[in-house]
């Protein structure tokens, strides 16, 4: 599936049926997209991957490099707050698109709906709250949902609230559609619901439908990048595997940079 191009990047050889309207999918001339999978609080891997991407940009200069982050920046890993800080810092210097993941969605909802806190904690929210300095003995008590909600409100910087509030549900460019989880197969891309874009799994993953664009997504961890006729999954389970993956798209060329390359 991969062939070495440089010390950093590997080429993805497209599937023989990896086509849009009978041709290989592509981006507009001059644009290069760096699509980055689920980070889940692994600041160490994010820093490592961004350094590799910087090296790639230096080796292969681009007219317009755009970073597209596919969501799930928080939970499970120990550095959720620091990861958000790093992403905000990154956006100050680089053109970036930040998509919303299901983990950001539920975290945001907990600010107004305390009934969702228990669900969030079971998804990895404990680590996120700890990174914001919320005392573990508070959220460890499931009866303290109101106190946990207030503590999270007080601990969340306004810059982080704005970052989370402004996350996008999707991003489209050329023949590619970027989203966190996937799309509902029988619904036009322009009419997808946020719930499906952030949470869908099997119905999307098992579909061979032509979506009109190649869907670039994360959300469902796999050992290797999944290359299908209608989608590419770049969530390589960074939290558990230590492998954070970036798909590089330029023209008709697909390449991979990941932390396993370092």
C-alpha positions in Angstrom: 0.0 0.0 0.0 2.9 2.4 0.7 6.1 3.2 -1.1 8.8 5.4 0.3 9.1 8.9 -1.2 11.4 10.6 1.3 12.7 10.3 4.9 9.3 11.5 6.0 6.6 10.7 3.6 5.2 7.5 2.0 3.1 7.3 -1.1 -0.4 5.8 -1.0 -1.1 3.9 -4.2 -4.8 4.4 -4.9 -7.1 1.5 -5.1 -7.9 0.6 -8.8 -11.5 1.6 -8.1 -10.5 4.8 -6.2 -12.3 7.1 -8.6 -14.7 10.0 -8.7 -16.8 10.3 -11.9 -14.4 7.9 -13.6 -11.2 9.7 -12.8 -8.7 9.8 -10.0 -9.8 12.3 -7.3 -7.7 15.5 -6.9 -7.4 18.9 -5.2 -7.2 22.3 -7.0 -3.7 23.2 -8.3 -1.5 24.8 -5.7 -3.3 23.4 -2.7 -1.8 20.8 -0.4 -3.9 19.4 2.5 -2.4 17.8 5.6 -5.3 15.9 7.2 -4.6 14.8 10.7 -6.4 12.1 12.6 -7.7 11.7 16.1 -5.2 13.1 18.7 -7.0 12.3 22.0 -4.9 14.3 24.3 -1.5 13.0 23.0 0.3 16.3 22.9 3.6 14.4 22.6 2.5 12.8 19.3 0.9 16.0 18.0 4.2 17.9 18.5 6.1 15.0 16.9 3.8 14.9 13.9 3.8 18.7 13.4 7.6 18.6 13.4 7.5 15.9 10.7 5.1 18.0 8.6 7.3 21.1 9.0 10.2 19.0 7.6 8.0 17.9 4.7 7.0 21.5 3.9 10.7 22.4 3.9 11.6 19.5 1.6 8.6 20.0 -0.7 7.5 23.6 -0.6 3.8 24.2 -1.2 2.0 27.3 -2.6 -0.8 26.8 -0.1 -0.5 24.2 2.7 -3.7 23.7 4.7 -3.9 21.7 7.9 -7.2 19.9 8.4 -7.7 18.4 11.8 -10.4 15.7 11.9 -11.5 16.1 15.6 -11.3 14.3 18.9 -8.5 16.4 20.3 -9.4 15.7 23.9 -10.2 12.8 26.3 -8.3 9.6 27.1 -4.8 11.1 26.8 -3.3 13.1 29.7 -2.8 16.4 27.9 -6.2 17.6 26.5 -5.8 21.2 27.7 -2.3 21.4 26.5 -3.4 19.9 23.1 -6.0 22.7 22.7 -3.4 25.3 23.6 -1.0 23.8 20.9 -3.7 23.8 18.2 -4.7 27.4 18.9 -1.0 28.3 18.8 -0.6 26.4 15.5 -3.6 28.2 13.9 -1.9 31.6 14.6 0.9 30.7 12.1 -0.7 28.2 9.7 -3.9 28.0 7.7 -5.9 25.5 9.6 -9.4 23.9 9.6 -10.6 22.3 12.9 -13.4 19.8 12.6 -15.6 18.8 15.6 -15.3 15.3 16.9 -17.9 13.5 19.0 -15.7 14.0 22.1 -15.7 17.7 21.6 -19.4 17.6 21.0 -20.2 15.9 24.3 -17.7 18.0 26.3 -19.4 21.2 25.0 -22.9 19.8 25.7 -21.8 19.2 29.3 -21.4 22.9 29.9 -25.2 23.3 29.6 -26.5 19.8 30.3 -25.1 18.1 33.4 -27.0 14.9 32.6 -24.4 14.1 29.9 -21.5 14.3 32.3 -21.6 10.7 33.3 -21.5 9.6 29.6 -18.6 11.9 29.0 -16.6 10.6 31.9 -17.1 7.0 30.5 -15.7 8.2 27.2 -12.5 9.6 28.7 -13.6 12.9 30.1 -11.9 12.2 33.4 -8.5 12.8 31.8 -9.7 16.0 30.2 -11.1 17.4 33.4 -7.9 16.5 35.2 -5.9 18.3 32.6 -8.0 21.4 33.4 -7.2 21.1 37.1 -10.6 19.8 38.2 -10.1 17.7 41.3 -10.5 13.9 40.7 -12.4 13.4 43.9 -15.1 15.8 42.6 -15.9 14.0 39.3 -15.2 10.6 40.8 -18.5 11.0 42.7 -21.2 10.6 40.1 -23.6 12.5 42.4 -21.5 15.6 42.0 -22.5 16.4 38.4 -23.5 19.9 39.2 -20.2 20.6 41.0 -18.3 19.0 38.1 -20.1 21.1 35.6 -19.4 24.3 37.5 -15.7 23.4 38.0 -15.4 22.7 34.3 -17.0 26.1 33.5 -14.6 27.9 35.8 -11.5 26.0 34.5 -12.2 26.3 30.8 -10.4 29.4 29.4 -12.4 31.7 27.1 -9.9 30.9 24.3 -10.7 27.2 24.6 -14.4 27.9 24.7 -14.2 29.9 21.5 -12.1 27.1 19.9 -14.6 24.5 20.8 -17.6 26.6 19.9 -16.2 27.4 16.4 -15.3 23.8 15.4 -16.7 22.9 11.9 -18.8 19.9 11.1 -17.1 19.3 7.7 -14.8 20.7 5.1 -14.8 20.1 1.4 -12.2 20.8 -1.3 -11.8 19.4 -4.8 -12.9 15.8 -4.8 -12.5 15.3 -1.1 -14.9 15.7 1.9 -13.3 15.8 5.3 -15.3 14.9 8.4 -14.8 13.3 11.8 -16.8 10.0 11.7 -18.4 9.7 8.2 -21.6 10.4 6.4 -25.1 8.8 6.1 -25.0 6.9 2.8 -28.5 7.8 1.5 -28.2 11.5 2.3 -26.6 14.2 0.1 -23.4 15.6 1.6 -25.0 19.0 1.9 -27.8 17.7 4.1 -26.0 15.6 6.6 -26.9 15.9 10.3 -24.2 16.7 12.9 -25.1 13.5 14.7 -24.1 11.4 11.7 -21.1 13.4 10.8 -19.7 13.0 14.4 -21.0 9.6 15.5 -21.8 7.3 12.6 -20.0 4.0 12.2 -21.2 0.7 10.7 -23.8 2.1 8.2 -21.1 4.3 6.7 -18.2 1.9 7.1 -20.0 -0.9 5.3 -21.3 1.2 2.5 -19.9 0.9 -1.0 -22.0 3.9 -2.2 -20.4 6.6 -4.4 -20.7 9.7 -2.2 -19.7 12.1 -5.0 -16.5 12.8 -3.1 -13.9 10.7 -1.3 -14.6 10.9 2.4 -11.6 11.5 4.6 -12.4 10.5 8.2 -11.3 9.2 11.6 -13.4 8.1 14.6 -13.0 4.4 14.1 -9.4 3.2 15.0 -7.6 0.8 12.7 -4.1 -0.6 12.8 -3.4 0.8 9.3 -4.9 3.5 7.2 -8.1 2.1 5.5 -8.3 2.8 1.8 -11.6 2.1 0.3 -13.2 3.0 -3.0 -15.2 5.8 -1.4 -13.4 6.7 1.8 -10.1 6.8 3.6 -9.9 6.3 7.4 -6.8 7.8 9.0 -7.5 7.1 12.7 -4.7 4.8 13.6 -5.6 4.8 17.3 -2.9 7.3 18.5 -3.9 7.2 22.1 -3.3 3.4 22.4 -0.8 2.8 19.6 1.4 5.9 19.7 0.8 6.3 15.9 -0.7 9.6 14.9 -1.3 9.8 11.2 -1.5 12.6 8.6 -2.8 12.1 5.1 -1.1 14.4 2.6 -3.1 15.3 -0.5 -1.8 17.3 -3.4 -3.2 17.2 -6.9 -3.8 13.4 -7.5 -1.1 12.3 -5.1 -1.9 10.8 -1.7 0.9 10.4 0.8 1.2 9.5 4.5 3.2 11.0 7.3 3.0 9.4 10.8 4.8 9.3 14.1 5.9 5.8 13.3 8.1 7.4 10.6 10.3 9.2 13.1 
